[in-house]
């Protein structure tokens, strides 16, 4: 399968790396999803609202 150079694929499960959790404790806040981010734009996760960027914005 070839990737389109104008898009990147990112994954989000709502994990917050800033929280203090135990090493083997799960930190997932919503189901794992994959998002395609077009070049020079941003996409928001529909579950947690996290922004993903591709290019210079």
Protein Blocks (a to p, Z undefined) as FASTA:
>chain_A
ZZdfkbccdddehiafkbccdfklcfbfbdcddddddehiacddfklopacdedjZZ
